[in-house]
Each structure stands twice: as structure tokens, then as C-alpha cells.
Amino acid sequence: MPGTTVTVTVCGIEVGTASGGADGRVRATFPLPADLPLGECEVVITGTDLAGEPYSEVLGITVSAAPTPPAPTPVTPAGVLPYTGGIVSPLLAVGGLVFAAGAALVALFRRRLARP
């Protein structure tokens, strides 16, 4: 009935009231409580009909938990390889110094052996 107030309950919890428009239809949006029980329950809309008598409409629904979004996956830009190695410059420098020192020692011993 136009102007009539209706009450909306979800799973036995009142979520709000709304008034009928000039055409007698009710259009409303209600926030749902976060603690609704999971599983089967009913949405019940109660008000009065055109004759002024109590009226209710019942709709069965299933309440389920919100899906958990998947974990993000790391993205490597196209054409770029991921860095997987270590720093080798210091090792190469130390290796080069050890090689040079060894070559110098070999040359020194050869000189001493070559003297009469």
C-alpha cells in the first residue's frame, strides 16, 4: 500500500524499515550485519496489504562466507630475468692477486736456480 512502512529481517535480525512508493512498491537497500549466521535462513518483509491487513513475504536464502582472494603472485617484467647470483667481483680480484703472487714466486725461484 502506498506510504505503508515495511520491516525487513534477515535470519531473524531486523536490518531496517522502508516506505512504499506511490505505486505501492518498496525499493530499499540495507546493510547486512557481519555476524549473520552461515547457512540457510529467511528474509522476511512484513507490512500491511491494500486492505490494511498484516502481510508478509518470505524468501529463503543461503548465507555463505565471503571468498578469500588469492595471494598475489610476484611478477617479473617481460624480457627481464630474475637476479639469482651473488657478487663475484671480490672473489675474482682475490683470485687474480693470488695468481699474480704465485707467478711472481715461480719467476723468483727460477732466477735463483739459474744463478751459478
Short mmCIF file of the C-alpha atoms (twelve columns), coordinates in Angstrom:
data_MODEL
# 
_entry.id   MODEL 
# 
loop_
_atom_site.group_PDB 
_atom_site.id 
_atom_site.type_symbol 
_atom_site.label_atom_id 
_atom_site.label_alt_id 
_atom_site.label_comp_id 
_atom_site.label_asym_id 
_atom_site.label_seq_id 
_atom_site.Cartn_x 
_atom_site.Cartn_y 
_atom_site.Cartn_z 
_atom_site.pdbx_PDB_model_num 
ATOM 1   C CA . MET A 1   0.000   0.000   0.000   1 
ATOM 2   C CA . PRO A 2   1.453   3.455   -0.857  1 
ATOM 3   C CA . GLY A 3   3.151   5.067   2.120   1 
ATOM 4   C CA . THR A 4   2.991   1.914   4.215   1 
ATOM 5   C CA . THR A 5   6.083   1.053   6.234   1 
ATOM 6   C CA . VAL A 6   7.584   -2.406  5.896   1 
ATOM 7   C CA . THR A 7   10.123  -4.085  8.151   1 
ATOM 8   C CA . VAL A 8   12.861  -6.321  6.767   1 
ATOM 9   C CA . THR A 9   14.512  -9.071  8.804   1 
ATOM 10  C CA . VAL A 10  17.318  -11.363 7.665   1 
ATOM 11  C CA . CYS A 11  17.998  -14.557 9.621   1 
ATOM 12  C CA . GLY A 12  15.807  -13.194 12.421  1 
ATOM 13  C CA . ILE A 13  17.784  -9.924  12.649  1 
ATOM 14  C CA . GLU A 14  15.937  -6.709  11.787  1 
ATOM 15  C CA . VAL A 15  18.001  -4.865  9.187   1 
ATOM 16  C CA . GLY A 16  15.737  -1.878  8.519   1 
ATOM 17  C CA . THR A 17  12.430  -0.353  7.531   1 
ATOM 18  C CA . ALA A 18  11.262  1.322   4.328   1 
ATOM 19  C CA . SER A 19  8.144   3.005   2.999   1 
ATOM 20  C CA . GLY A 20  6.146   2.044   -0.059  1 
ATOM 21  C CA . GLY A 21  6.206   4.426   -3.012  1 
ATOM 22  C CA . ALA A 22  3.201   5.923   -4.831  1 
ATOM 23  C CA . ASP A 23  2.870   2.678   -6.803  1 
ATOM 24  C CA . GLY A 24  2.848   0.621   -3.584  1 
ATOM 25  C CA . ARG A 25  6.262   -0.928  -4.268  1 
ATOM 26  C CA . VAL A 26  9.085   -0.853  -1.786  1 
ATOM 27  C CA . ARG A 27  12.627  -0.259  -3.027  1 
ATOM 28  C CA . ALA A 28  15.370  -0.150  -0.421  1 
ATOM 29  C CA . THR A 29  18.926  -1.194  0.301   1 
ATOM 30  C CA . PHE A 30  20.017  -2.346  3.745   1 
ATOM 31  C CA . PRO A 31  23.484  -3.137  5.093   1 
ATOM 32  C CA . LEU A 32  23.708  -6.689  6.374   1 
ATOM 33  C CA . PRO A 33  25.297  -7.378  9.750   1 
ATOM 34  C CA . ALA A 34  28.718  -9.054  9.575   1 
ATOM 35  C CA . ASP A 35  27.678  -11.640 12.174  1 
ATOM 36  C CA . LEU A 36  24.875  -13.259 10.156  1 
ATOM 37  C CA . PRO A 37  24.865  -16.993 10.791  1 
ATOM 38  C CA . LEU A 38  26.158  -19.069 7.875   1 
ATOM 39  C CA . GLY A 39  23.740  -21.460 6.188   1 
ATOM 40  C CA . GLU A 40  20.052  -21.470 5.298   1 
ATOM 41  C CA . CYS A 41  17.841  -18.668 6.615   1 
ATOM 42  C CA . GLU A 42  14.988  -16.385 5.562   1 
ATOM 43  C CA . VAL A 43  14.447  -12.793 4.505   1 
ATOM 44  C CA . VAL A 44  11.059  -11.703 5.861   1 
ATOM 45  C CA . ILE A 45  9.321   -8.497  4.753   1 
ATOM 46  C CA . THR A 46  6.322   -7.530  6.864   1 
ATOM 47  C CA . GLY A 47  3.827   -4.704  6.411   1 
ATOM 48  C CA . THR A 48  0.161   -4.231  5.502   1 
ATOM 49  C CA . ASP A 49  -1.634  -5.071  2.265   1 
ATOM 50  C CA . LEU A 50  -4.133  -2.939  0.292   1 
ATOM 51  C CA . ALA A 51  -6.968  -3.995  2.615   1 
ATOM 52  C CA . GLY A 52  -4.956  -2.858  5.661   1 
ATOM 53  C CA . GLU A 53  -4.384  -6.405  6.830   1 
ATOM 54  C CA . PRO A 54  -0.953  -7.624  8.041   1 
ATOM 55  C CA . TYR A 55  1.065   -9.091  5.181   1 
ATOM 56  C CA . SER A 56  4.450   -10.787 4.976   1 
ATOM 57  C CA . GLU A 57  6.631   -12.123 2.207   1 
ATOM 58  C CA . VAL A 58  9.278   -14.779 2.934   1 
ATOM 59  C CA . LEU A 59  12.306  -15.588 0.781   1 
ATOM 60  C CA . GLY A 60  14.725  -18.419 1.588   1 
ATOM 61  C CA . ILE A 61  18.418  -17.630 1.153   1 
ATOM 62  C CA . THR A 62  21.793  -19.211 1.889   1 
ATOM 63  C CA . VAL A 63  24.388  -17.124 3.703   1 
ATOM 64  C CA . SER A 64  27.986  -18.049 2.908   1 
ATOM 65  C CA . ALA A 65  31.348  -16.609 3.869   1 
ATOM 66  C CA . ALA A 66  32.969  -14.121 1.512   1 
ATOM 67  C CA . PRO A 67  35.590  -15.798 -0.669  1 
ATOM 68  C CA . THR A 68  39.208  -15.229 0.272   1 
ATOM 69  C CA . PRO A 69  41.091  -13.523 -2.534  1 
ATOM 70  C CA . PRO A 70  44.088  -15.451 -3.872  1 
ATOM 71  C CA . ALA A 71  47.545  -14.343 -2.783  1 
ATOM 72  C CA . PRO A 72  49.241  -12.103 -5.326  1 
ATOM 73  C CA . THR A 73  51.947  -13.744 -7.401  1 
ATOM 74  C CA . PRO A 74  55.245  -11.949 -7.986  1 
ATOM 75  C CA . VAL A 75  55.531  -10.522 -11.468 1 
ATOM 76  C CA . THR A 76  58.779  -10.215 -13.407 1 
ATOM 77  C CA . PRO A 77  58.603  -7.659  -16.234 1 
ATOM 78  C CA . ALA A 78  58.771  -9.185  -19.712 1 
ATOM 79  C CA . GLY A 79  62.301  -9.597  -21.015 1 
ATOM 80  C CA . VAL A 80  63.908  -9.309  -17.572 1 
ATOM 81  C CA . LEU A 81  65.477  -12.318 -15.889 1 
ATOM 82  C CA . PRO A 82  65.304  -12.515 -12.114 1 
ATOM 83  C CA . TYR A 83  68.585  -11.923 -10.259 1 
ATOM 84  C CA . THR A 84  69.723  -15.239 -8.764  1 
ATOM 85  C CA . GLY A 85  73.510  -14.948 -8.421  1 
ATOM 86  C CA . GLY A 86  75.885  -13.494 -5.870  1 
ATOM 87  C CA . ILE A 87  78.576  -10.842 -6.097  1 
ATOM 88  C CA . VAL A 88  81.651  -12.412 -7.724  1 
ATOM 89  C CA . SER A 89  83.852  -9.323  -8.319  1 
ATOM 90  C CA . PRO A 90  85.688  -9.525  -4.973  1 
ATOM 91  C CA . LEU A 91  86.340  -13.247 -5.495  1 
ATOM 92  C CA . LEU A 92  87.776  -12.615 -8.959  1 
ATOM 93  C CA . ALA A 93  90.016  -9.841  -7.609  1 
ATOM 94  C CA . VAL A 94  91.373  -12.072 -4.809  1 
ATOM 95  C CA . GLY A 95  91.881  -14.941 -7.258  1 
ATOM 96  C CA . GLY A 96  93.786  -12.652 -9.637  1 
ATOM 97  C CA . LEU A 97  96.062  -11.427 -6.821  1 
ATOM 98  C CA . VAL A 98  96.803  -14.990 -5.682  1 
ATOM 99  C CA . PHE A 99  97.603  -15.999 -9.277  1 
ATOM 100 C CA . ALA A 100 99.935  -12.980 -9.756  1 
ATOM 101 C CA . ALA A 101 101.692 -13.693 -6.442  1 
ATOM 102 C CA . GLY A 102 102.188 -17.348 -7.433  1 
ATOM 103 C CA . ALA A 103 103.589 -16.374 -10.849 1 
ATOM 104 C CA . ALA A 104 105.981 -13.913 -9.175  1 
ATOM 105 C CA . LEU A 105 107.208 -16.595 -6.753  1 
ATOM 106 C CA . VAL A 106 107.785 -19.075 -9.617  1 
ATOM 107 C CA . ALA A 107 109.780 -16.464 -11.535 1 
ATOM 108 C CA . LEU A 108 111.833 -15.618 -8.418  1 
ATOM 109 C CA . PHE A 109 112.713 -19.283 -7.730  1 
ATOM 110 C CA . ARG A 110 113.678 -19.880 -11.365 1 
ATOM 111 C CA . ARG A 111 116.038 -16.914 -11.228 1 
ATOM 112 C CA . ARG A 112 117.723 -18.207 -8.091  1 
ATOM 113 C CA . LEU A 113 118.102 -21.667 -9.578  1 
ATOM 114 C CA . ALA A 114 119.550 -20.249 -12.790 1 
ATOM 115 C CA . ARG A 115 122.476 -18.456 -10.943 1 
ATOM 116 C CA . PRO A 116 125.755 -20.349 -10.601 1 
# 
